[in-house]
């Protein structure tokens, strides 16, 4: 399983870099067109938004696999033994709650969008 996720990460990191470059280029073109040509790049904002959303979700997946997701470093560096384990448990439960919420609400959103 570790080899699978390592391979997936090797594929995701260049994709994330490409998406970030796409966002930067899209917004840059949009600004240039507005200020210099007084025209609007109609679909540039939407494409940048979707690329940003994909960056967030794919980046979250990579960070979760690396176990570098959000945590309070101030506490984790000072705690040892059982309190450190409880702290890790609380952080992992918070990540689990957010993940389940995102899956459930994403499913509800997709059902509503289709109908």
N, C-alpha and C positions, 0 to 999 in steps of 0.2 A: 504494500500500500504506500510505503514511503517513496518508493521509486516512481510510482504513478504520480503522486503529488509533486515530486521534484521535477518530473518531466512536464507536468502541467504548469508548474511555476516558470520553467524555462521558456514555455510558450506564452504565458500570460504577461511576463515582464516586458518583452518587446511590444506586445499588443497595447499594454498600458502606456508605454512611451509614445507609440504612434498615436494613440487617442489624445494624449496630452498635446502632442505637436499639432494634431488636427484642430483641437480646441483653440490653441494659440493662433494658428494661422487663420482659422475662421473668424475669430474675433478681430484680429488685425485687419483682415480684408473688409470686414463690416465697418470698422471705424474709418478706414481710408475712404471707402465708398461714401459714407455719410458726410465726411468733412470736405472731401475734394471734389466729388462728383454730385453731391446732393441727391444721391440715389440710395435706395435701401436694398440690402442683400436679403431678400425675402426669407429664404429658408436657412440662412446661416446661423441665426440665433437658435432655432430649434435643433439643428444638427449639433451645435456646440453643447446645448443642454443635454441631449441624449448621450453624447459622448462623455460628458461629465458624469452623468448618472451611471453609465457603464464603468467608468473609472472608479467611482465610489464602491460599487458592488464588487467588482473584480479585485480591487485593492483590499477590500475588507476580507475577501476570501483568502488572499495571499497572506495577509497579516494574521488571520485566525489560524492558518496552518502553521505559520512560523511562531505562533503564540506571542506576537508582538502587539496584540490588540490593546485597547485602552485599559490602563490600570493606574492606580495611584502609587507612583514610585516612592513617594515620601514614606508611606507606610511599609511597602514591601522591602525596602532597604533596611528598615529598623527592626522588623519583626523576625523572630527566629522560632523554630520548633512548631508547636501546635498553633499558636496565633498566626504564623505565616501560612500554615495549611488552611486555616479557617479563612484567611484573607483571600487566598487563591480560589477557594471554593466559592466564596461570595462573588468574586469577579467572574468566574466561569458560569455561575448561575445567572448573573446579570446578562452575560453574552448569550446564554441559552434563551433567556426570556425575550431578548431583542430579536434573536434569530427566529424563534417560533412566531413571534408577533409579525415579523416581516413576511414570513412564509404564508401565514394565515391571511393577513390583510392583502398581500399580493395576489393570493388565490381569489379572494373576494373581488378585488379590483379587476382581475382578468375576466371573471365571470360576468361582472357588470359591463365591462367594455365590449364583450362579445355579444351580449344580448341587447 
